[in-house]
Amino acid sequence: MAHTGRRDAPELPDFSLLKRLARDQLIYLLEQLPGKKDLFIDADLMSLLDRIANVTTLKQHEVDKLYKVELKPICMAFSTNLLYIVNSDKASGRFRRYKIIFTPQKFYACETVLEEQGVYGDVTTDEWAFYLLPLDDDIISLELPEFFRDNFLEGDQRWVTTAGSALRLVYSLYGPFSKVYGIGRCAKMVYESWRDQVEDGEQKARQPEIGNVFLIDRDVDFVTPLCSQVVYEGLVDDIFRIKCGSVEFGPEVTSSDKSLKVMVNSQDKVFNEIRNEHFSNVFGFLSQKARNLQTAYDKRRGMDIQQMKTFVSEELKGLKQEHRLLSLHIGASECIMKKKTKQDFQELLKTEHSLLEGFEVRECISFIEEHINRQISMIDSLRLLCLLSITENGESYKTSSYGIEHLLTFANLKQIGLLVEQQPGETLTVMESKVGKLVNDKTAGKIQANLHDITEASISLTLAHTSYSPSLLETLGLVHQYLLKFFLNIILEKVLRKKPHQIHDVFFNCSHLCAVQRAKIKTDPQRIILVMFLGGCTYSEISALRFLGREKGYKFIVLTTAITNSARLLEALLDNHA
C-alpha cells in the first residue's frame, strides 16, 4: 500500500545531526557542575529530553537523581521551590551549587522573577539552545505548543526570535537557501529575524541541501486544522495524542494490563505503509499484512537443520518485531473504530463537507445544535461552531450551554477570528461568494485578480484532503479544485521553476510575501522544499505535502513550532476560570 515516489525525487538531508548537537550541548552544560548532581526537569520536557539523552546518558555524566517539576506557572513555582531549598540548606549549614538551565532560550523576565524571590545571587543561570527536534525523516519540530496562543492571541512576540534562530540553525547546517517566501505577518517577522542573524553571522560557502523555503502563519488557514482528520496518522494523534514522535497505547490496544510507549515514524515498517492512508483502507492492508506474515512463518515447515538455523538467525527476529507492531496497529485501529462509531463520525464528516461546500447549511446548524444540546463534547461543538463561523461569515446565535465560565473562551475565539457574529443582511455564504467570483473572473480571464480572496480561504484546505481517497478529486467543489490547481501549478510550476515574475505581485499583494535571492548560489534550484508552519501544523497537512511531493518529484520537509490538531488548537484558547 505504501506509495512509491518518482525515481527522480531527491534524497532528504540527514537531520540526526540536530539531535547530536543538542545532546552535546546538554552534556557540556552538565559537566560544568562536576561531581554528583540532582536534576529537576519541567514535566513538559520529559518526553523531549528522552529523545535527546536517555537516563543512561545522564547517569554517565554523574546525574544522581531525577525529579519532575509539574507545578505551573513553571518559572514562579520553580523559584518558590528553589527558595525553600536554598534557605533550608543555609539553615542547616550545607553548601550546594545551584544552576538553572533555560531552554530553548533565557528571557529577562525569568531572571527578574528569581531576583524578586531573593535567590538570584545564590544561583547561576545558563541557556540550552535546543531549537529543533527531528520527529521523522521529513518532520522537524520546535516543540513550542505555546507559540500559537502567545503570538496569535496574546500578541506576545517573544518566540519570533526563537523561530528565527531555529531557521538560522537549519540554514547554517543545510543551507544556503535559494529563496525564502512568507505568508503572514508572523512569517515576515521570523524572516527578518533570520535575515538579521544570517547577516551578522559568519558566511561559509557550502553545497546547499535545501532549495526553497516557505514560511506560513497558522492564522492564514484555520479551516484545515478544524476539519476532522481521516488519515491513519492523524487519527492516532486525535485519539492517543502523539507527543514528541511517540505514542502511549493503553491496555485496550495492547490487550494486556500494561500500557506501551512506541515510536511512530518511518522506522516502524507497518506504520510507515499506512500512515498516509484513508482510514477505510487501513483494515484491508493490515489483514493482507497478517496473511503475508503467516505465510512467512509457515516457510519453516519442512526445512532441514541448516535452513532452520538460517531462518532463525536472519528472519525470525524481524518477523517477531513485525508481528508485534502489526498487533499494536490492529488494536489501535479497532480502538479508533469503536470511538468514532460512538461519535457518529460519518454524520460529523458529512456536516463538515456540507459547510465547506456551502450546501445544506440549515441541516448543518441543526446538527450542531443537537450536538450542543446532547453535551457530547465541548471541543467538538466549538470546532463545528468555528467552521460554521468561518464558512458563513459568522454565526448568528450564541450558546451558553456549557456554562458562563467559558465566556472568556468565546472572547478569545472572537478575538482570533474563529468565532464572530454574522452581520445583518449577509445571506450568501463565504464559499458561495468565492465560487461566484471565481466563475465570473475565470470566464473573463481575470483569475489573478481574485487570488487574494481565494488564498486567504485556505491554500492547504484541499491539500489536506487530496490523499484521502482516489476518487476524491472527482467530488471536490469548484473552489477546492481551484485551490489545488493554484498550489500545484502556480507555486510549483512557476515559483520553483524560475518563473517568479508571473506570480510575484499576486503573492506580495495577498500574503505579504518576502523573498530574498542569494546571488552566490549559482546551482539550479533543488527539489527539496522546506515548509515552516508558525503556530503548528496537522498530520493531514504533512500527509498532503508528501502526496504532492510524490506526484511532482519533490521532497517536502516540514518544520513546525508544534504538531497540532483541532483539539489542541482550541484547548490553547480555553479560559474556563469560573
N, C-alpha and C positions, 0 to 999 in steps of 0.2 A: 504493500500500500504506500510505502514511502515514495515520494516523488523524486525523480532524478532531475537534476538541473541540466542546463545546456553544457555541452562539452567545453565551450569557450569561457565558462564562468571562472573568475579568478579565485585563488585561494585566500582565505581570511588571514589576517595577521595573528601572531601568537600573543594573546593577551595574558598569558601566565606570568609574564614579566611584571605586570602590575601587582600581582599578589606577592611576588618575591620582594619587590621594592618596599611594600607596606610591612611585610614581616621583618625585613632587615632593619627598617627604621624603628619598629617597636622594640626589637631586641636591643638596639643601640640605646634607646631611652631607658630600658630596664637595667642595663649594665651600668648606667650612670649612678645607680644606687647599689654598690657592691654588698655582698652578703645576702642572707635570707631576708625575704620581704613578703608582706601580705599585699594582695591586690584586690581592691574594691572596684567592681565593674558595674556600670549602669546596665540595668536589665535589657534595655533596647540594644545594647552592644554585644550581648552574649552570643547570639547566632552569628553575627558578623565576625566577631573575634574567632569563633570556632572555625570559620572558613579560612582564616589567615594563619593563626597559630593555635594549635590544639593544646590541651593540658600538658601533654608530654613535652612539647616545645617550651612551655612556660616553666615547667619543673627543671628543665635543663639549664635554665638561666636563673635558678635559685628563687623562684616564686614558691613560697611555702604553703600559703593558704589563699583560697579564692572566696570572695564574698560578693553576693549580688545585691545591688542597691536598687530598690524598687519604688522608693518614695518620690513623689512629684510635688512641685517642680524640682527637678534634679539638682539644680545649682543651689537653691536655698536649702533643700533637705540635706545635701551632702555637706554644705558648710556648717549646718547646725550639728550634724553628727561629728564632723571634724573638730568643731569647737569643744564638744563633750570629751572626745578622745584626748585632745591636746591638754585641756585643763586637768583631766584625770591623771595623765602622765606627769604633769608638773606637780600635782599634789602628792603623788607617790614617789617623786624623785627619779622617775625613769626618763631617759633621754632617747628620743627617736627622731629620725628624719622623715619628713612628710613631703611627698611630691604629688602634685595634681597634673594629670596629662589630659588636655582637652583635644577632642577630635570632632570634625576634621580641621577646625581652626579655633584659636583662642580669641574671645571677644573681650573688649574692655569692660563690658558690663559684668563679666564673671569675676574679674579682679576687684571691681567695685563692691560686689556682694561679699567677697572674702574680707575686704577691708572693713565693711560695715559690721561684720560679725566678729571682728577683732582677731582674726587668725592669719591675716595676710603676711605678717612678719615672721610667722612660725613655719611657713610652707614655701616651697619653690614650685613654680608652675612651668609647664612646657606644652608643646603642641605636637600632636601626632598627625601629620598632614596626610591622612588616609582619605583620599578623594574617591577612588574608584574600586569597585569590587566586580570582577568578571563573574557573571552568573552562568554564562554558557559561552560557546564559541562566538556567538554573534550578539550577546547581550551584556552590557556593562551598566552598573547602577551606582549612583552616588549614595544610595540608601538614606535619602533625606525625605521621608514622607511628609515632614512638616513644611517643606518648601511650598506646597500648594496653598495651604492656609495662610502662611506667613506672607507670601508675596501677593497672591491674588485677592485675599480678603482683608488682611491687616495692613497691606501696603508696606510691609517690612522687607526691605531690600538687602538685608544682611547676607543672604545666601547667594546673591548675584556674583560676588567676588569668588565664592567657593565654586560655583558653576564655571566661572571663567578660568579659575585655576585648574579645574578638572580638564577642561578643554585644552588648556595650555600643556598639561602633562601628556595628553594624547598627541598633541602637536609635536612635542619635543621627542617622543619615542617613535611615532609612526608617521609624522609629517615630513615635509610641509604639505599643506593642503593646496589644491588648485584654486578653489573658490569656496567662499562661505556665504550662504544665503540664510536670511532670517525672516520669520513670520511672527509678528507680535512685538509688543513694547518691551517685554522682558527679554526676548531674544536679542533685541537691539542693544540692551544694556549689557547682556552677557558677552555679546560680540565685542563691544567696546572695551570691556574689562579684559577679555582675552587679547585683543589687539594691543592694548597698552602693555600688558605683561610680555607679549612677544617682542615688542619694540624695545622694551627696557632690558630684555634678556640677551644672552649671547646667541648669535645666529651660527648654526653649524650646517654645512652642506651635507645632505644625506639623500639616499634614494627613498622617495615617498612611498608609503604603503597604503595610504588612503587618499582618494581623489577629491571628491566634493563633500561638503558638509551642509546640512540643513538644520537650522535651529527653529523649533516650533513651540509656541506657547500653548499651554493646555487650554486656556480660555478661547483660543481660536476655534476649537471644536469641542463642545461639551456633549454633543449628541452621541458620538461613538462610545465613550465610557459609560453613558447612561443606558445603552442598549444591552440586552441580555447576551452573554457570550454563549456560543454553541459549539465552539471548537473544544476538543477534549482538554487541552492545557488550560484554557480559560475557565472551564467548568471545575477542574480540580482546584484552581485558585479560588473560585467563588465558594466552593463547598468546604475545602480543607485549609485554605489560606496558605499559599506558598510564601515562605519567608526566607530571604537570602538564598534562594535556589533550592531549598529543601522543604519537604512537607512531612507532617506527622500524621500517619494513618492510625486511627483508633482501632479498638477491638472489633468493631463492626466490619472493618476491612481486612484485618489480619487473621480473623477467625481464631483468635486466642485471647488470653486475658491481658496481654500487654500491647502497648502502642509501639509503633515502629517509625523511626525517623529515617527517611530516604532522600537521596538527592534526585532531583528531576531535571535532567539535562540530556545532552546528546550522548553521554556515556551509557545511559540506560537504553539499550538497543530496542526494547519493546516500546518504551515511551517515545523514543525518537521517531518511530514509524507512525504513531497515532496522534502525536501532539497537535498537529495542524489539521486534523480531520474533523469533519462534522460528526457530532456525537452519534448520529444514527448509523454511521458506517463503522463505528468502533467495535461493536459486538461481533460483527461478521469477521473482522480481521482477527480478533482475539480467538474466536472459535477455530479459524483456519490455522492460527499460530499453535494452538493446543494440539491440533491433529498432526501438524508437522513435527512438533516436539515428541509426540508419542511415537511417530514413525522413526525418529532418530533414536529413541530409546530401544525400540524393537529390533534395531540393527544388531544388537549384541547377541541375539539368539542365533545359535548355530555357529558362533565364532570359535576358532581354536584358541589355544592359550596365548599365542603371540599376538593375535588380533585383539583379544580381550585386553592384554596389557597395553597395547597401543590405544585402544578405546578409552581405558581408564585414565591414562596419562595425558591424553591430548583432547578428548572430547567431553568426558563425563563432568568435569568441573564446570565447564561452560554451559552444559545442558542444565545442570542443577541451578546455576545462577539465573539462567533464562527462565527456568521453571518457577523460581521464587518470585522474580519480577512479574511474570505473567499472572501468577496467582494474586499478587497485590493489585495489579491494574484491573483484573476481572472483579475483585472485591470492591475496588474504588468505583468502577463503572456501575455495579449493582447498587451501591450506596447512592450514587448520583441519580440513577434512575428512580429509586424509591422516593428521594426527596423532591425531585422535580415533578413526579407524578402527583404527589400530595399537594403541590402548589399550583396545580392547573397550568403547567408550563406552556402547553400548546395555546391555551387561551391568552396567556401573557404575551407570547410571541406574536399572535395574531393582532393583539391590541397595539403592540409596538409598531408592527409593519403598517397597520392602518394609519397610525399617527404620522409616520414618516411619509406615507403616500398621500396623506390628506383626504382619505376616504373614510366613511362611516364614523365620523368624529363623535356623533351623539352616542353611538354604541360604545365607543371608547370611554366617553365620560361616564356612562352608566356602569361600565366595568370597574373604573377607578373608584366611583362612589361605593359600589358594592365591596370592593377591596378594603376601603377605609372603614365601612360600617362593620365588616367582619373582624376588624382589628387583626388582620393576618400578620402584617409586618410593616412597621413604620417606615423602615428604609425603602422597602419596595413601593409603598404608597408615595413617598416623597419622590422616588425615581420616576414613577409614572406621571406625577403632577408636573415635575420639571420637564419631562418630554412633551407633555401637553402644552406647557407654557412656551417652550421654545418653538414648537411647530405651529402653534396657533396664535402667535403674537401676544402671549399672555393667557392666564386663566381667569375666568370670570366669576369665580366664587372662592370663598375662604373656608378653611376647615380647622376646627379646634378639637377634633375628636380625640386627639392624643394628649390633651391637657395644656393648660396655659404655660406650663414650664418650658414649652417648646417655642414660645413666641420669639425668643432671641434667635432660634434656629431659622424661623421663617424670615426674620430680618436679615440674617446672613445670606440666605438664598436669594433674597431680593437684591441685596447689595452687590452680589457677584453676578447677577443677571440670569440666574437659573429659574427663578420663580417670580414673575411680575404680573401685575394686574392688567387685564385686557382693556384697552381704551374703548370707550363707547363708539359704536358705529363700525367697528372693524369686524367684518364677517368673512372676508377672504383669508384663507389660511396662508401661512408663510410659504408652504410648499406649492400651493396652487398659484400664488402670485409669481413665484420664481419660474414655474413651468410656463405661465403665460408670457412672461418677459422673454424667456428663452426661445419659445416657438416664434414669437414675433421677430426677435432680433436675428434668429437663425435664417428665417426666410428673407430678411432684409440684408443679410450678410454683415451683421454688426455684432458678432458673438463677443468680441473682446470688450465691448463697452459694458457688458454685464458680468465679467469675470469677478469683479469685486463682490457683487451680491452673492454669486454662487459660491465663491471660495469661502466666504465667511460662514456660509451654512454648514459646511464640513467637507474638507478635502478628503479626509480619511474615513468618512462615513461609509462610502461604498467599499473602499479597500478592506475595511474590517469585516466585510461580509462576502467578499468575492470568492474566497476559498472554501466556503461552506458546502456548496453542492454544485455539481457540473451544470445543472440546469438553471442556476440562479440568475445568470446573466440574462436569460431569456425572459425572466419575470420582473426584472428591475424596472422601476419607473423611469420616466424621461430624465428627471434631474439626476437620479443615481447613475444612469448610463452616461450622462454628460460629465459628471464628476469623475468617473473612472476614465473616460476618454481624455479629460483635462489633465489628470495626473500622468497617464501613460504617454500621451502624445506631446503635451506642452512641456512638462517638466523633463521627462526622459529624452524625448526626441529632440528638443530644441536647446534646453539648458545644458544637458550633459553631452550633446553632440555639437557643441560650439556654435549655437545659433542664438545667443542670448539677446541679440538686438530685436528678435521677433517678440519677446515677451517681457523684456526688462521693464518697460514702462508699466505694463499691467501689474507685474509683481510689486513694483515700487508703490503704485497708487493704492493697491488693495491690501498690502500687508507690510508696509514699511521695510521693504527689502534692503538689506545691506550686503554688498558684495565687495570682495577685495581680490584683486589679481596679483599674485606674486610673480613678478617679472623674471625672477631667477629660475622658475620652474619651466623647463623647456620640453619636458616629456609630454606625451599625449595624455589626456585625462584618463585616469584609471577607472575601471568598472567596479570600484569599491566605494560605497557611499555611506557616510556616517550621518545618521538622523538622530538629533538630540532633542528629546522631549523635556520641556521645562514645566514641571508640575505633575509628571507621571505619565505613563502610557500603559495600555492594557495588553494582555497576551493576544487578543484578537487583532490589534494593530500590528503587533510583531509578526503574527501569522500572515497577515495581509502583505507585509513587506517581503516576507520570504516567498510568498506566491508570486509577487511582482518580479522579484529577482530571478526566480526560476524561469518565468516566461520571457524575460528580456535579456537574460545572461548577465545580470548584475549580482553583486553581493551587498546586502544591506547590513550595517552594524547599528544596533540600537543602543544609544547612550541615553539613559533616563535618570531623572532625580529619584525616582522610585517606581516600582511596579504598582499599578493601581487597578481598581475596578469600580463598579457603581457603588458598592457598599463602602469601600474605603474613601471614595470621593465625597460621599455625603456625610460619613462619620466625621470627616475632618471639619465639617461645617456645623456640627451639632453644638448647641449651647443649651443644655437642659438643666440649668440651675434654677431650682424652684424658689 
